[in-house]
Structure formats: structure tokens, C-alpha cells
Amino acid sequence: MAEVRVRLDLGYDGREFSGWARQHGRRTVQGELEEALRTVLRRDEPVELTVAGRTDAGVHARGQVAHLDLDLETWTAHRDKLLRRLAGRLPRDVRVWRVSEAPAGFDARFSAIWRRYAYRVCDHPGGVDPLHRGHVLWYERPLDVDAMNEAAERLLGEHDFAAYCKRRDGATTIRALRELAWHRAAPGARDAGLVVATVRADAFCHNMVRALVGALLLVGDGRRPVAFPGQVLAGRVRHSAVNVVRPHGLTLEEVGYPADDQLAARSVEARNRRVLGAV
């Protein structure tokens, strides 16, 4: 029977989840969404999702992407009502924004060419706006954004980010970091004290963004020199001074994909094991 690949664009508040990936006995985004899909599609067998980026416990998402495969009959019967039915079935901390038939060759994970995260920090002496406390890290020391940006520039490009990743057997830590920059909210704005890091790469290894932020905060508060994060990177081993900052300040904002006619080729390329400096 003919199959249709269905793309889901979604967001979630990660505070009460043990991450994206399904885990026995734990509440996860994947678990909630797959169960909701099974119910609204009236299927006895489980529904299996493939996701663009597996976020950790406590991490949020605005622009997460996932896909599932459905037989043509099921897709035709449910596509016009699927979005509304999911809204009625899902818990309030998960929302699907868009349901669409994916183009040929699309894979939510392997077709992606970049992921963009934001990490939000507040160094206002009075603390974080109570309405934003679940999405912003309070930092007790004032931060020098210019120094953090100077340090961040030295991390851009393709490198082995082993010093900033939690090691996993058989997994490469080579990544291409395309963007890492900080900006501060305008003086007098409602978000006074808010400092936001934008981080974009082809992919991220476990804890990479939170470890990079941890190293740059040490530069921002003056405890380490601008050269420090780059020196840690060159060492290729975890540094005891670099803390993996708390997850609640991190949000997956967007996932980028190539043109439709390049999706399949990208999916094949992304499955190849990375080698530093390979052409």
C-alpha cells in the first residue's frame, strides 16, 4: 500500500518532560505525541516518530520538526482534521503548529542542514521576570557581551567539539558551528538584563550548546580571558572549570532544510561518519 510521509512542526515547554526521547516510566515529548497520534488516527499499533533534534530534559522547542509514515488511506481520511484533533488530545505543554505532506526524500533528522538554538540569560541584579523564570537563567554576575562575542568568534567553523560534548560510544563529536553570537536587550526594555545567545550548527552533540554557553559566561563575568573557550576546544577534553548550564534557558528555535530537490541527497550525506577536514 502506498505510504505518505507526514511532516509535523511543533513546540513544547520542556520543564515537565524528561526530554524528547521515549523512556519507560518517564514523561517525554515523543511519548505524549505518539500516544496522541495513535489515538486520533484510531490505530491499534504504535506510531513511531523521527525527530530533527533530540532535546534533553528541561529543554524547550519552538521550531521542532518530526515526521511519521502513514498509509495513503489513513492520511486521506484524517489530514483535514488531524491538527485540530491533536490540539484536543495533547497536553497543554505540547502543540503541533502544522501538519503537511512532506516532499519526496524528506527526513526530519537526516535532511536537516542546520539547527538553531537560543540560550537566554538574565544578569539583572533583581533577577528574572517571574513570567519568564522557566525559560531564562538568572546569572548573578554582570556580563560583558562584547567579550563573549570576541571569544565566540574563535569557536566558529568545523572542529572536533569533544571538549564541549558528553561522550557517547561510537558517536562523532565533529560539528560545523555556523553562528554563535550574543546580544543584549535594549536598555529600558521590559526585558532589561536579558542576554541571548544564538547558536546555529549543522548538528549538535550531547550537552554541546549548554557547555559552550557555560564557557562563554566565564569570559563574560571576567573570571576567564577571551582566549579560554578556544583553548578548551583545542584541548579536546572536558575542562573542570566549564559547567554545563541548566537546561531551562535553552530553546530549539528553528530547523533548516535544503530545497526539495536536494532533500534526498542531504539525507544520504548526513548518514556518513564525519571526518575532520574531509572534502
SVG drawing of the C-alpha trace seen along z (x, -y; Angstrom):
<svg xmlns="http://www.w3.org/2000/svg" viewBox="-12 -53 57 56">
<polyline fill="none" stroke="black" stroke-width="0.4" points="0.0,0.0 1.3,-3.5 2.7,-5.5 2.8,-9.2 5.5,-10.9 3.9,-13.5 5.8,-16.4 4.9,-17.8 6.1,-21.3 5.7,-21.6 6.7,-23.3 6.8,-22.4 7.6,-23.7 10.3,-21.2 10.0,-21.8 8.0,-18.8 9.5,-16.4 12.4,-14.0 13.5,-15.2 12.2,-14.3 13.0,-10.6 10.6,-8.0 11.6,-6.4 9.9,-3.7 8.2,-5.1 9.0,-8.8 7.0,-11.6 8.6,-12.6 7.5,-14.7 7.8,-11.8 5.7,-9.6 2.9,-12.1 2.9,-12.9 3.0,-9.3 0.2,-8.3 -1.9,-11.3 -1.3,-10.4 -2.2,-6.7 -5.5,-7.8 -6.6,-10.4 -5.6,-8.1 -7.5,-5.2 -4.6,-2.8 -4.0,0.3 -0.3,0.4 2.2,-2.2 3.1,-5.3 6.8,-6.0 8.2,-9.5 11.6,-10.6 12.7,-14.0 15.1,-16.7 16.8,-17.1 16.5,-15.1 16.3,-17.7 17.4,-16.9 15.3,-17.0 14.1,-20.5 14.9,-22.0 12.2,-23.8 11.3,-24.0 9.5,-26.5 10.6,-25.1 11.0,-21.3 10.3,-19.1 9.3,-15.4 7.9,-13.0 5.9,-9.8 4.8,-7.5 1.2,-6.7 -0.6,-4.6 -2.4,-6.7 -5.9,-5.7 -5.2,-6.8 -3.7,-10.1 -6.6,-10.9 -9.1,-10.1 -7.5,-12.2 -5.4,-15.0 -8.1,-17.8 -8.9,-17.2 -5.6,-16.0 -4.3,-19.3 -7.5,-20.2 -7.8,-16.7 -4.3,-16.8 -4.9,-20.1 -7.8,-18.5 -5.8,-15.4 -2.3,-16.7 -1.4,-18.2 -1.1,-22.0 2.7,-21.9 2.9,-20.4 1.5,-22.0 1.6,-20.9 1.5,-24.0 1.5,-22.5 0.8,-19.1 1.8,-18.6 2.7,-16.1 6.4,-16.1 8.2,-16.3 10.0,-13.3 13.2,-12.5 12.4,-14.4 13.7,-13.1 13.2,-15.3 16.6,-14.3 18.9,-13.5 17.7,-16.1 18.3,-19.0 21.2,-21.2 21.2,-23.2 19.6,-23.6 19.3,-27.0 19.0,-27.3 18.7,-30.3 20.0,-30.4 18.5,-33.1 20.3,-34.6 19.4,-37.5 22.1,-39.3 19.7,-41.9 20.6,-42.2 16.9,-41.9 16.5,-38.6 14.4,-37.2 10.9,-38.4 8.7,-35.9 6.7,-35.3 9.9,-34.1 11.5,-32.2 11.0,-28.9 12.9,-29.9 15.7,-32.3 18.7,-31.5 19.5,-34.1 23.2,-34.9 24.4,-36.7 27.4,-38.4 27.2,-41.2 28.1,-40.0 30.4,-41.7 28.6,-40.8 31.5,-42.2 34.0,-39.9 31.7,-36.9 31.3,-37.7 35.0,-38.0 35.5,-34.6 32.7,-33.1 34.2,-34.1 37.2,-31.8 34.9,-28.8 33.2,-29.1 33.8,-26.6 34.2,-22.9 36.0,-21.4 36.1,-18.4 33.9,-19.7 34.8,-16.7 35.7,-19.2 32.1,-20.5 30.2,-17.2 29.2,-14.4 31.0,-11.4 28.9,-8.6 30.4,-5.4 30.7,-5.3 29.4,-8.9 31.5,-11.6 32.0,-15.0 32.9,-16.8 30.5,-19.6 30.3,-22.7 29.4,-25.7 28.0,-28.4 26.8,-31.0 27.5,-31.8 26.6,-35.4 25.2,-37.2 23.0,-40.3 21.5,-42.2 18.0,-43.6 17.8,-47.3 18.2,-49.5 14.9,-50.3 13.1,-47.5 10.8,-45.2 13.4,-42.5 16.1,-44.6 19.1,-42.4 18.2,-39.8 21.2,-38.5 20.5,-35.9 22.9,-33.6 22.0,-32.5 23.8,-29.2 23.5,-27.5 25.3,-24.4 24.7,-21.5 24.1,-19.4 24.9,-19.3 26.3,-16.6 25.0,-15.9 25.3,-19.0 27.2,-21.0 25.2,-24.2 25.0,-24.3 28.7,-23.7 29.6,-26.4 27.4,-28.8 29.0,-27.8 32.5,-28.6 31.4,-31.9 29.7,-33.0 33.1,-32.6 34.5,-35.1 31.5,-37.4 31.9,-37.7 35.6,-38.3 36.8,-35.1 38.5,-33.8 40.2,-35.5 38.7,-35.8 41.1,-33.0 39.8,-30.5 36.9,-28.8 39.2,-28.4 41.9,-26.8 39.4,-24.4 38.2,-23.5 41.8,-22.8 42.4,-20.5 39.6,-18.2 38.9,-17.1 36.4,-18.3 37.6,-21.1 36.7,-21.1 36.0,-24.9 33.4,-24.6 29.9,-23.9 27.0,-22.6 24.5,-25.3 20.9,-24.5 18.6,-23.3 15.6,-25.7 17.4,-28.6 17.7,-26.6 15.2,-26.6 15.3,-24.9 14.1,-27.8 14.3,-26.5 15.5,-23.7 16.7,-24.4 16.3,-22.2 17.6,-22.5 15.5,-22.9 13.1,-20.0 15.3,-18.6 18.3,-18.3 16.5,-16.6 17.3,-13.0 21.0,-13.8 21.3,-15.6 19.8,-12.6 22.4,-10.3 25.3,-12.7 24.2,-13.2 24.4,-9.4 28.1,-9.3 30.5,-9.4 32.2,-12.8 35.9,-13.1 37.6,-16.4 38.9,-18.2 37.3,-15.8 36.4,-17.3"/>
</svg>
